[in-house]
Amino acid sequence: MEAQGARVRIDGEADLLDVRSALREQARIAGLSLTGATKLITAGSELARNIIRYATAGQGTVSIELITERGRHGVRAVFTDPGPGIADLDRAMQDGFSTGGSLGLGLPGSRRLVDEFAIDTGPGRGTTIVITQWAR
Protein backbone atom coordinates (compact mmCIF):
# COMPACT_ATOMS: atom_id res chain seq x y z
CA MET A 1 0.00 0.00 0.00
CA GLU A 2 1.00 3.63 -0.54
CA ALA A 3 1.42 6.41 1.99
CA GLN A 4 -1.08 6.20 4.78
CA GLY A 5 -3.34 8.72 6.41
CA ALA A 6 -4.65 12.22 6.20
CA ARG A 7 -5.86 14.85 8.62
CA VAL A 8 -8.36 17.53 7.65
CA ARG A 9 -9.37 20.50 9.73
CA ILE A 10 -13.10 21.19 9.50
CA ASP A 11 -14.28 24.74 10.07
CA GLY A 12 -16.60 25.55 7.18
CA GLU A 13 -18.56 24.27 4.20
CA ALA A 14 -15.52 24.55 1.92
CA ASP A 15 -13.78 21.86 3.98
CA LEU A 16 -16.38 19.25 3.01
CA LEU A 17 -14.68 18.86 -0.36
CA ASP A 18 -11.33 18.26 1.36
CA VAL A 19 -12.91 15.64 3.66
CA ARG A 20 -14.49 13.82 0.72
CA SER A 21 -11.28 13.96 -1.33
CA ALA A 22 -9.17 12.60 1.55
CA LEU A 23 -11.66 9.77 2.18
CA ARG A 24 -11.80 8.95 -1.54
CA GLU A 25 -8.00 8.75 -1.80
CA GLN A 26 -7.62 6.53 1.26
CA ALA A 27 -10.46 4.29 0.03
CA ARG A 28 -8.63 3.91 -3.30
CA ILE A 29 -5.36 3.01 -1.60
CA ALA A 30 -7.12 0.48 0.67
CA GLY A 31 -8.79 -1.18 -2.30
CA LEU A 32 -12.39 -0.46 -1.36
CA SER A 33 -14.96 -1.18 -4.05
CA LEU A 34 -16.85 1.72 -5.62
CA THR A 35 -19.81 0.88 -3.38
CA GLY A 36 -17.67 0.67 -0.25
CA ALA A 37 -15.90 3.93 -1.05
CA THR A 38 -19.19 5.69 -1.78
CA LYS A 39 -20.65 4.55 1.54
CA LEU A 40 -17.54 5.72 3.42
CA ILE A 41 -17.50 9.11 1.67
CA THR A 42 -21.23 9.64 2.20
CA ALA A 43 -21.06 8.81 5.91
CA GLY A 44 -17.94 10.93 6.35
CA SER A 45 -19.46 13.88 4.55
CA GLU A 46 -22.50 13.75 6.82
CA LEU A 47 -20.35 13.57 9.96
CA ALA A 48 -18.24 16.52 8.79
CA ARG A 49 -21.42 18.48 8.07
CA ASN A 50 -22.61 17.74 11.62
CA ILE A 51 -19.38 19.24 12.96
CA ILE A 52 -19.99 22.41 10.97
CA ARG A 53 -23.60 22.60 12.11
CA TYR A 54 -23.42 21.56 15.77
CA ALA A 55 -19.86 21.88 17.12
CA THR A 56 -18.60 24.94 18.94
CA ALA A 57 -17.69 27.53 16.29
CA GLY A 58 -18.31 24.79 13.69
CA GLN A 59 -14.81 23.42 14.17
CA GLY A 60 -13.34 19.94 14.39
CA THR A 61 -11.05 17.50 12.63
CA VAL A 62 -11.06 14.19 10.86
CA SER A 63 -8.08 11.87 10.98
CA ILE A 64 -8.12 9.18 8.32
CA GLU A 65 -5.90 6.11 8.35
CA LEU A 66 -5.41 2.92 6.44
CA ILE A 67 -5.77 -0.13 8.61
CA THR A 68 -4.90 -3.78 8.23
CA GLU A 69 -6.40 -6.38 10.52
CA ARG A 70 -6.49 -10.16 10.12
CA GLY A 71 -5.31 -9.91 6.54
CA ARG A 72 -7.91 -7.42 5.39
CA HIS A 73 -7.52 -3.74 4.53
CA GLY A 74 -9.77 -0.82 5.30
CA VAL A 75 -10.11 2.82 6.15
CA ARG A 76 -10.77 4.25 9.60
CA ALA A 77 -11.85 7.87 10.05
CA VAL A 78 -12.03 9.61 13.42
CA PHE A 79 -14.22 12.74 13.55
CA THR A 80 -13.62 14.89 16.62
CA ASP A 81 -15.12 18.16 17.77
CA PRO A 82 -14.94 20.15 21.01
CA GLY A 83 -18.62 21.05 20.82
CA PRO A 84 -21.35 20.77 23.42
CA GLY A 85 -21.69 17.00 23.03
CA ILE A 86 -24.90 15.09 22.51
CA ALA A 87 -27.17 15.20 25.53
CA ASP A 88 -29.41 12.25 24.57
CA LEU A 89 -27.42 9.86 22.41
CA ASP A 90 -30.15 7.21 22.30
CA ARG A 91 -32.61 9.71 20.78
CA ALA A 92 -29.96 11.16 18.45
CA MET A 93 -29.36 7.70 16.98
CA GLN A 94 -33.06 7.31 16.08
CA ASP A 95 -34.25 8.18 12.58
CA GLY A 96 -36.18 11.42 12.55
CA PHE A 97 -34.72 13.00 15.70
CA SER A 98 -33.07 16.38 15.17
CA THR A 99 -32.23 19.36 17.32
CA GLY A 100 -31.37 21.46 14.27
CA GLY A 101 -34.46 21.22 12.09
CA SER A 102 -33.03 18.59 9.72
CA LEU A 103 -34.57 15.27 8.72
CA GLY A 104 -32.70 13.55 11.54
CA LEU A 105 -31.08 10.91 9.36
CA GLY A 106 -27.41 11.90 9.70
CA LEU A 107 -26.10 9.85 12.60
CA PRO A 108 -28.29 6.76 12.17
CA GLY A 109 -27.81 6.88 8.41
CA SER A 110 -24.05 7.12 8.76
CA ARG A 111 -24.09 4.17 11.14
CA ARG A 112 -25.96 2.06 8.58
CA LEU A 113 -23.57 2.93 5.74
CA VAL A 114 -20.30 1.76 7.28
CA ASP A 115 -19.03 -1.55 8.61
CA GLU A 116 -18.15 -0.19 12.06
CA PHE A 117 -19.42 2.87 13.91
CA ALA A 118 -18.56 4.03 17.44
CA ILE A 119 -19.45 7.26 19.19
CA ASP A 120 -18.16 8.83 22.39
CA THR A 121 -20.00 11.94 23.53
CA GLY A 122 -21.58 13.64 26.46
CA PRO A 123 -22.80 17.05 27.53
CA GLY A 124 -19.93 19.52 27.72
CA ARG A 125 -17.22 17.19 26.41
CA GLY A 126 -17.57 17.20 22.65
CA THR A 127 -18.02 14.26 20.34
CA THR A 128 -15.74 11.68 18.77
CA ILE A 129 -17.10 9.34 16.10
CA VAL A 130 -15.04 6.52 14.60
CA ILE A 131 -16.14 4.88 11.34
CA THR A 132 -14.49 1.97 9.56
CA GLN A 133 -15.06 0.54 6.11
CA TRP A 134 -13.40 -2.72 5.03
CA ALA A 135 -12.37 -3.76 1.54
CA ARG A 136 -14.30 -6.83 0.37
Phi and psi in degrees as GROMACS dihedral restraints (atoms count N, CA, C in turn):
[ dihedral_restraints ]
;  ai    aj    ak    al  type     phi  dphi    fc
    3     4     5     6     1   -81.9    20    10
    4     5     6     7     1  -167.5    20    10
    6     7     8     9     1   -53.7    20    10
    7     8     9    10     1   144.9    20    10
    9    10    11    12     1  -111.4    20    10
   10    11    12    13     1   139.4    20    10
   12    13    14    15     1    92.6    20    10
   13    14    15    16     1   158.0    20    10
   15    16    17    18     1  -159.1    20    10
   16    17    18    19     1   154.7    20    10
   18    19    20    21     1  -136.0    20    10
   19    20    21    22     1   130.0    20    10
   21    22    23    24     1  -126.5    20    10
   22    23    24    25     1   129.0    20    10
   24    25    26    27     1   -82.2    20    10
   25    26    27    28     1   135.9    20    10
   27    28    29    30     1  -116.1    20    10
   28    29    30    31     1   114.5    20    10
   30    31    32    33     1  -146.5    20    10
   31    32    33    34     1    17.0    20    10
   33    34    35    36     1   179.8    20    10
   34    35    36    37     1   168.2    20    10
   36    37    38    39     1   -54.5    20    10
   37    38    39    40     1   -36.1    20    10
   39    40    41    42     1   -61.6    20    10
   40    41    42    43     1   -25.2    20    10
   42    43    44    45     1   -74.8    20    10
   43    44    45    46     1   -15.9    20    10
   45    46    47    48     1   -60.5    20    10
   46    47    48    49     1   -37.9    20    10
   48    49    50    51     1   -63.2    20    10
   49    50    51    52     1   -41.5    20    10
   51    52    53    54     1   -64.7    20    10
   52    53    54    55     1   -39.6    20    10
   54    55    56    57     1   -62.8    20    10
   55    56    57    58     1   -48.8    20    10
   57    58    59    60     1   -62.2    20    10
   58    59    60    61     1   -42.3    20    10
   60    61    62    63     1   -63.3    20    10
   61    62    63    64     1   -43.1    20    10
   63    64    65    66     1   -65.3    20    10
   64    65    66    67     1   -42.8    20    10
   66    67    68    69     1   -63.7    20    10
   67    68    69    70     1   -42.3    20    10
   69    70    71    72     1   -60.7    20    10
   70    71    72    73     1   -44.9    20    10
   72    73    74    75     1   -64.8    20    10
   73    74    75    76     1   -43.7    20    10
   75    76    77    78     1   -68.1    20    10
   76    77    78    79     1   -35.6    20    10
   78    79    80    81     1   -63.2    20    10
   79    80    81    82     1   -40.3    20    10
   81    82    83    84     1   -62.4    20    10
   82    83    84    85     1   -47.2    20    10
   84    85    86    87     1   -62.4    20    10
   85    86    87    88     1   -40.0    20    10
   87    88    89    90     1   -73.7    20    10
   88    89    90    91     1   -14.2    20    10
   90    91    92    93     1    84.6    20    10
   91    92    93    94     1    24.1    20    10
   93    94    95    96     1   -66.7    20    10
   94    95    96    97     1   146.3    20    10
   96    97    98    99     1   -67.2    20    10
   97    98    99   100     1   168.5    20    10
   99   100   101   102     1   -58.5    20    10
  100   101   102   103     1   -42.1    20    10
  102   103   104   105     1   -64.9    20    10
  103   104   105   106     1   -46.2    20    10
  105   106   107   108     1   -62.1    20    10
  106   107   108   109     1   -42.7    20    10
  108   109   110   111     1   -64.8    20    10
  109   110   111   112     1   -42.1    20    10
  111   112   113   114     1   -63.3    20    10
  112   113   114   115     1   -41.5    20    10
  114   115   116   117     1   -62.8    20    10
  115   116   117   118     1   -45.0    20    10
  117   118   119   120     1   -61.2    20    10
  118   119   120   121     1   -47.4    20    10
  120   121   122   123     1   -65.6    20    10
  121   122   123   124     1   -40.1    20    10
  123   124   125   126     1   -64.8    20    10
  124   125   126   127     1   -47.4    20    10
  126   127   128   129     1   -62.3    20    10
  127   128   129   130     1   -45.4    20    10
  129   130   131   132     1   -63.3    20    10
  130   131   132   133     1   -38.9    20    10
  132   133   134   135     1   -63.5    20    10
  133   134   135   136     1   -41.4    20    10
  135   136   137   138     1   -65.2    20    10
  136   137   138   139     1   -41.4    20    10
  138   139   140   141     1   -67.4    20    10
  139   140   141   142     1   -38.7    20    10
  141   142   143   144     1   -64.8    20    10
  142   143   144   145     1   -40.6    20    10
  144   145   146   147     1   -62.8    20    10
  145   146   147   148     1   -37.3    20    10
  147   148   149   150     1   -62.5    20    10
  148   149   150   151     1   -37.6    20    10
  150   151   152   153     1   -61.3    20    10
  151   152   153   154     1   -46.0    20    10
  153   154   155   156     1   -62.3    20    10
  154   155   156   157     1   -39.2    20    10
  156   157   158   159     1   -79.7    20    10
  157   158   159   160     1   -39.3    20    10
  159   160   161   162     1  -113.7    20    10
  160   161   162   163     1   -21.2    20    10
  162   163   164   165     1   -76.2    20    10
  163   164   165   166     1   158.7    20    10
  165   166   167   168     1   -57.1    20    10
  166   167   168   169     1   124.5    20    10
  168   169   170   171     1    58.1    20    10
  169   170   171   172     1    17.2    20    10
  171   172   173   174     1    61.2    20    10
  172   173   174   175     1    33.1    20    10
  174   175   176   177     1  -119.5    20    10
  175   176   177   178     1   146.3    20    10
  177   178   179   180     1  -176.1    20    10
  178   179   180   181     1  -168.3    20    10
  180   181   182   183     1  -143.6    20    10
  181   182   183   184     1   160.2    20    10
  183   184   185   186     1  -128.7    20    10
  184   185   186   187     1   131.3    20    10
  186   187   188   189     1  -111.3    20    10
  187   188   189   190     1   126.7    20    10
  189   190   191   192     1  -118.7    20    10
  190   191   192   193     1   131.9    20    10
  192   193   194   195     1  -138.7    20    10
  193   194   195   196     1   150.3    20    10
  195   196   197   198     1   -81.9    20    10
  196   197   198   199     1   139.7    20    10
  198   199   200   201     1  -130.1    20    10
  199   200   201   202     1   150.5    20    10
  201   202   203   204     1  -131.8    20    10
  202   203   204   205     1   128.4    20    10
  204   205   206   207     1  -147.3    20    10
  205   206   207   208     1   127.0    20    10
  207   208   209   210     1    50.5    20    10
  208   209   210   211     1    42.5    20    10
  210   211   212   213     1    78.5    20    10
  211   212   213   214     1     4.9    20    10
  213   214   215   216     1  -115.7    20    10
  214   215   216   217     1   156.3    20    10
  216   217   218   219     1  -114.2    20    10
  217   218   219   220     1   150.6    20    10
  219   220   221   222     1  -162.6    20    10
  220   221   222   223     1  -174.3    20    10
  222   223   224   225     1  -126.3    20    10
  223   224   225   226     1   133.2    20    10
  225   226   227   228     1  -118.7    20    10
  226   227   228   229     1   131.9    20    10
  228   229   230   231     1  -124.5    20    10
  229   230   231   232     1   131.8    20    10
  231   232   233   234     1  -115.4    20    10
  232   233   234   235     1   112.4    20    10
  234   235   236   237     1   -98.3    20    10
  235   236   237   238     1   125.1    20    10
  237   238   239   240     1  -132.0    20    10
  238   239   240   241     1   136.4    20    10
  240   241   242   243     1  -141.7    20    10
  241   242   243   244     1   151.2    20    10
  243   244   245   246     1   -92.5    20    10
  244   245   246   247     1    24.2    20    10
  246   247   248   249     1   -69.3    20    10
  247   248   249   250     1  -165.1    20    10
  249   250   251   252     1   -73.8    20    10
  250   251   252   253     1    -9.0    20    10
  252   253   254   255     1    80.1    20    10
  253   254   255   256     1   172.7    20    10
  255   256   257   258     1  -106.7    20    10
  256   257   258   259     1   116.6    20    10
  258   259   260   261     1   -67.5    20    10
  259   260   261   262     1   -41.2    20    10
  261   262   263   264     1  -126.1    20    10
  262   263   264   265     1    85.7    20    10
  264   265   266   267     1   -62.9    20    10
  265   266   267   268     1   -39.1    20    10
  267   268   269   270     1   -58.3    20    10
  268   269   270   271     1   -45.2    20    10
  270   271   272   273     1   -68.4    20    10
  271   272   273   274     1   -40.0    20    10
  273   274   275   276     1   -63.2    20    10
  274   275   276   277     1   -25.6    20    10
  276   277   278   279     1   -89.2    20    10
  277   278   279   280     1     4.1    20    10
  279   280   281   282     1   -95.6    20    10
  280   281   282   283     1   136.8    20    10
  282   283   284   285     1   -56.0    20    10
  283   284   285   286     1   135.9    20    10
  285   286   287   288     1    93.3    20    10
  286   287   288   289     1   -10.9    20    10
  288   289   290   291     1   -88.9    20    10
  289   290   291   292     1   130.0    20    10
  291   292   293   294     1  -150.1    20    10
  292   293   294   295     1   139.5    20    10
  294   295   296   297     1   -99.4    20    10
  295   296   297   298     1    -4.3    20    10
  297   298   299   300     1  -117.5    20    10
  298   299   300   301     1    15.4    20    10
  300   301   302   303     1    79.2    20    10
  301   302   303   304     1    12.6    20    10
  303   304   305   306     1   -89.4    20    10
  304   305   306   307     1  -174.8    20    10
  306   307   308   309     1   -73.6    20    10
  307   308   309   310     1   -14.2    20    10
  309   310   311   312     1    74.2    20    10
  310   311   312   313     1    33.6    20    10
  312   313   314   315     1  -110.8    20    10
  313   314   315   316     1    -6.5    20    10
  315   316   317   318     1   -58.6    20    10
  316   317   318   319     1   -63.4    20    10
  318   319   320   321     1   -66.6    20    10
  319   320   321   322     1   -51.1    20    10
  321   322   323   324     1   -65.3    20    10
  322   323   324   325     1   -34.3    20    10
  324   325   326   327     1   -66.5    20    10
  325   326   327   328     1   -42.2    20    10
  327   328   329   330     1   -61.7    20    10
  328   329   330   331     1   -41.5    20    10
  330   331   332   333     1   -60.3    20    10
  331   332   333   334     1   -39.8    20    10
  333   334   335   336     1   -70.9    20    10
  334   335   336   337     1   -27.0    20    10
  336   337   338   339     1   -75.8    20    10
  337   338   339   340     1   -31.7    20    10
  339   340   341   342     1  -105.3    20    10
  340   341   342   343     1   164.4    20    10
  342   343   344   345     1   -71.6    20    10
  343   344   345   346     1   -37.0    20    10
  345   346   347   348     1  -136.2    20    10
  346   347   348   349     1   141.6    20    10
  348   349   350   351     1  -146.0    20    10
  349   350   351   352     1   126.9    20    10
  351   352   353   354     1  -138.2    20    10
  352   353   354   355     1   142.2    20    10
  354   355   356   357     1  -133.2    20    10
  355   356   357   358     1   137.6    20    10
  357   358   359   360     1  -128.2    20    10
  358   359   360   361     1   116.3    20    10
  360   361   362   363     1  -155.2    20    10
  361   362   363   364     1   166.9    20    10
  363   364   365   366     1   178.9    20    10
  364   365   366   367     1   156.3    20    10
  366   367   368   369     1   -53.7    20    10
  367   368   369   370     1   127.4    20    10
  369   370   371   372     1    80.0    20    10
  370   371   372   373     1     3.5    20    10
  372   373   374   375     1  -128.6    20    10
  373   374   375   376     1    16.2    20    10
  375   376   377   378     1    75.9    20    10
  376   377   378   379     1  -170.9    20    10
  378   379   380   381     1  -140.9    20    10
  379   380   381   382     1   137.5    20    10
  381   382   383   384     1  -126.8    20    10
  382   383   384   385     1   127.0    20    10
  384   385   386   387     1  -124.1    20    10
  385   386   387   388     1   130.0    20    10
  387   388   389   390     1  -115.1    20    10
  388   389   390   391     1   123.9    20    10
  390   391   392   393     1  -119.9    20    10
  391   392   393   394     1   146.1    20    10
  393   394   395   396     1  -135.4    20    10
  394   395   396   397     1   136.8    20    10
  396   397   398   399     1  -127.2    20    10
  397   398   399   400     1   131.5    20    10
  399   400   401   402     1  -103.1    20    10
  400   401   402   403     1   143.6    20    10
  402   403   404   405     1   -70.6    20    10
  403   404   405   406     1   143.8    20    10
